[in-house]
Amino acid sequence: MFGLSDLVSLVISAFIIFPAVIFLRELGYMIFGLLFGAKNSRITLGSGPRIFKFGKLDVRKYYHLYSWFSYDELKVKSKFAYVILYASPIMVNVIVGLVINALIANGYITMYATFWDRFVFYAFFYVLFDAIPMKTVHGKPNNGMIIYQMIRYGKRTDYNPEPFLPSTSEAEKAYQKEMEKIKKLITDNKSAKK
């Protein structure tokens, strides 16, 4: 039966654990992007209006599920660099998940065991959906499919006109344009009420 303690666990999972795992995933892109010379890189968490931007972190108002890493270009342009870049969120979640799991299994983490068990679960949940090659929303390939196609064909082979990882500069322009539309709608609504 679903009780109050289950509701608390759900809230903690949805608003603390899941965002932390998503941030780790995007951090994997950032770390390897920097190693391969990603220019103008950024992690964007959430969508909608910007709450704040601090260095390479851009936090938006609405829920964190729509989060991404962006950059303008890589200095190192090789098949290996792209494979590692797209494998990086998988590697980070696997490493963090295995380390935390080993700490739990060896008795180093005993407090909040349920929290850490769920953290490991969500880390591997993302690995599962990132590593198995498949197409996602609007026919976009997931990281597993991108890696598979890079290794098999030596290039990105999708037919989607949208980039896998958006350019930070283009994402910023699109964001500013969307915010202008919203401001105009708000102004128009206030004028119509008068």
C-alpha positions in Angstrom: 0.0 0.0 0.0 1.2 3.5 -0.9 1.6 5.4 2.4 3.0 8.7 3.6 6.5 7.4 3.9 6.3 6.3 0.2 5.1 9.8 -0.7 8.1 11.3 1.1 10.4 8.9 -0.7 8.8 9.7 -4.1 9.3 13.5 -3.5 12.9 12.9 -2.4 13.6 10.7 -5.5 11.9 13.2 -7.9 13.3 16.4 -6.5 16.7 15.5 -5.0 18.0 12.2 -6.3 16.9 12.4 -9.9 18.1 16.0 -10.4 21.5 15.0 -8.9 21.9 12.1 -11.3 20.9 14.3 -14.2 23.4 16.9 -13.1 26.1 14.1 -12.9 25.2 13.0 -16.4 25.6 16.5 -17.8 28.8 17.0 -15.8 30.2 13.9 -17.6 29.7 15.8 -20.9 31.3 18.9 -19.4 34.4 17.1 -18.1 35.2 15.3 -21.4 34.1 18.3 -23.4 36.7 20.4 -21.7 39.3 17.7 -22.2 38.6 17.8 -26.0 38.6 21.6 -26.1 34.8 22.4 -26.2 34.4 26.1 -26.8 31.7 28.1 -25.0 30.4 25.0 -23.1 27.4 25.1 -20.8 25.2 22.9 -18.7 21.6 23.9 -18.8 19.3 22.4 -16.2 15.6 22.7 -16.8 13.7 24.8 -19.3 11.8 28.1 -19.6 12.9 31.4 -18.1 16.4 31.5 -16.6 16.6 31.6 -12.8 20.3 32.3 -12.8 23.5 31.7 -14.8 26.7 31.1 -13.0 29.8 30.4 -15.1 29.0 27.4 -17.2 25.8 26.5 -15.3 22.5 27.8 -16.6 19.5 27.0 -14.3 16.0 27.4 -15.6 12.6 27.8 -13.9 10.9 24.6 -15.0 11.6 21.0 -14.1 15.1 19.5 -14.6 14.2 16.6 -16.9 14.8 18.7 -19.9 18.5 19.4 -19.3 21.4 19.4 -21.7 25.1 20.2 -22.4 26.0 22.5 -25.2 29.1 23.8 -26.8 30.0 25.7 -30.0 32.7 23.4 -31.3 35.4 20.9 -30.3 39.0 21.7 -30.8 39.8 17.9 -31.1 37.7 16.7 -34.1 38.2 13.0 -34.3 36.0 10.0 -34.2 37.5 9.0 -30.9 36.7 12.4 -29.3 33.1 12.2 -30.4 32.7 8.6 -29.2 34.2 9.5 -25.8 32.1 12.7 -25.5 28.8 10.8 -26.1 30.0 8.0 -23.8 30.9 10.4 -21.0 27.5 10.6 -19.3 27.3 6.8 -19.4 30.8 6.5 -17.9 30.2 9.0 -15.1 26.9 7.4 -14.0 28.5 3.9 -14.1 31.5 5.0 -12.1 29.5 6.9 -9.5 26.9 4.1 -9.3 29.6 1.5 -8.8 31.5 3.5 -6.2 28.4 4.2 -4.1 27.2 0.6 -4.5 30.7 -0.6 -3.3 30.5 1.7 -0.3 27.1 0.4 0.6 28.1 -3.2 0.1 31.2 -2.8 2.3 29.4 -1.0 5.1 30.9 2.4 4.6 27.5 4.0 3.9 25.0 2.8 6.5 23.1 6.1 7.2 20.3 6.9 4.7 20.8 3.5 3.0 17.5 3.8 1.1 18.5 7.2 -0.3 21.8 5.8 -1.6 20.1 2.6 -2.9 17.7 4.8 -4.9 20.6 7.0 -6.1 22.4 3.9 -7.5 19.1 2.8 -9.1 18.6 6.1 -10.9 22.3 6.3 -12.0 21.9 2.9 -13.7 18.4 3.7 -14.9 20.0 6.5 -17.0 22.9 4.2 -18.1 20.3 1.8 -19.4 18.5 4.3 -21.5 21.7 6.0 -22.6 23.7 3.0 -23.6 21.2 0.8 -25.5 21.2 2.2 -29.1 17.7 3.6 -29.9 15.9 6.6 -31.4 14.2 9.0 -29.0 11.8 11.9 -29.4 11.4 13.2 -32.9 13.8 10.4 -34.2 16.8 11.8 -32.4 19.4 9.1 -31.6 20.3 8.5 -28.0 24.0 8.4 -27.0 24.2 4.6 -27.5 23.0 5.0 -31.1 25.4 7.9 -31.8 28.3 5.8 -30.5 27.2 2.8 -32.5 26.9 4.8 -35.7 30.2 6.5 -35.1 32.0 3.2 -34.6 30.2 1.3 -37.4 30.1 4.0 -40.1 32.8 6.4 -38.9 30.4 9.4 -38.8 27.1 10.7 -37.5 24.5 9.1 -39.7 21.2 10.4 -38.6 18.8 12.3 -40.8 17.7 14.8 -38.2 18.3 18.4 -39.0 18.7 19.3 -35.4 22.2 18.9 -33.8 22.7 16.2 -31.2 24.3 18.7 -28.8 23.1 22.2 -29.5 25.5 25.1 -30.0 25.6 27.2 -26.9 25.5 30.4 -28.9 22.5 29.2 -30.9 20.7 27.9 -27.8 21.2 31.3 -26.2 19.8 33.2 -29.2 16.8 30.9 -29.2 16.3 31.5 -25.5 16.5 35.3 -25.9 14.0 35.1 -28.8 11.6 33.0 -26.7 11.8 35.4 -23.7 11.1 38.3 -26.0 7.9 36.6 -27.2 6.8 35.9 -23.6 7.5 39.6 -22.6 5.4 40.8 -25.6 2.5 38.5 -24.7 2.6 39.7 -21.1 2.7 43.4 -22.3 -0.2 42.7 -24.7 -2.3 41.0 -22.0 -1.8 44.0 -19.6 -2.7 46.4 -22.4 -5.9 44.4 -23.3 -7.0 44.5 -19.6 -6.8 48.3 -19.4 
